[in-house]
Amino acid sequence: MPFPRSSPGETRWVAFIFGLLALLALAFSSYSLARSEITGHAIYSTGPRGIIKEPITKKDDPVKFREVIDRGWVVVVVAGCFAWVCFYFFRKLS
């Protein structure tokens, strides 16, 4: 099956839309991290694909809490890099 043909203009707008979605993920993750740090409450996901969720606090289980915060920072960095790459292509194709 051949690849669909797309012009640089179409590719440019697809990169822009994916960049906006990545910025939304970045904003949501940043808000969640800030809220968890301020309140000291977080949701720890266990099991396959994070299906089982348990609430934890910074005071009761600091190791799991730090693991949740570290995972959140990974999401923030990856979403930020992805957004940067998408906006870079959006700008280069204009």
C-alpha positions in Angstrom: 0.0 0.0 0.0 1.6 3.3 -1.0 1.9 6.2 1.3 -0.7 8.9 1.0 0.5 11.9 -0.9 0.7 15.1 1.2 1.9 18.5 0.3 4.3 20.4 2.6 1.3 22.6 3.5 -0.7 19.7 4.8 2.3 18.3 6.6 2.9 21.7 8.2 -0.6 21.8 9.6 -0.4 18.2 10.9 2.8 19.2 12.7 1.1 22.2 14.2 -1.9 20.2 15.5 0.4 17.5 17.0 2.5 20.3 18.6 -0.7 21.8 20.2 -1.7 18.4 21.5 1.8 17.9 23.0 1.5 21.4 24.6 -1.8 20.3 26.1 -0.2 17.2 27.5 2.7 19.3 28.8 0.3 21.7 30.5 -1.8 19.0 32.1 1.2 17.1 33.4 2.8 20.2 34.8 -0.4 21.2 36.6 -0.7 17.7 38.0 2.9 17.7 39.2 2.5 21.1 40.8 -0.7 20.1 42.5 0.9 16.9 43.8 3.9 18.7 45.2 1.8 21.4 46.9 -0.8 19.1 48.4 1.4 16.1 49.0 -1.2 13.7 47.5 -0.7 11.7 44.3 -2.0 8.7 42.5 0.3 5.7 42.2 -0.4 3.4 39.2 0.4 -0.3 39.6 -0.3 -3.4 37.6 -0.1 -3.8 33.8 -0.6 -0.6 32.0 -1.3 1.3 35.2 -4.8 0.0 35.6 -4.7 -0.4 39.4 -4.4 3.0 41.0 -3.9 3.8 44.7 -3.8 7.2 46.3 -0.6 7.9 48.3 0.7 10.8 50.3 4.2 12.3 50.7 4.1 11.7 54.4 3.0 8.0 54.4 5.1 6.7 51.5 7.8 9.1 50.3 9.5 6.5 47.9 6.3 5.9 45.9 5.5 9.6 45.9 8.9 10.5 44.5 8.5 7.8 41.9 5.2 9.3 40.8 6.8 12.8 40.6 9.8 11.4 38.6 7.5 9.7 36.1 5.6 13.0 35.8 8.8 14.8 35.0 9.6 12.3 32.2 6.2 13.0 30.7 6.8 16.7 30.9 10.2 16.5 29.2 9.0 14.1 26.4 5.9 16.2 25.7 8.0 19.3 25.6 10.6 17.8 23.2 7.8 16.5 21.0 6.1 19.9 20.9 9.4 21.6 20.1 10.1 19.2 17.2 6.6 19.7 15.8 6.7 23.5 16.0 10.2 23.3 14.5 8.9 21.4 11.4 5.9 23.7 11.3 8.2 26.7 11.1 10.6 25.0 8.6 7.9 24.1 6.2 6.4 27.6 6.1 
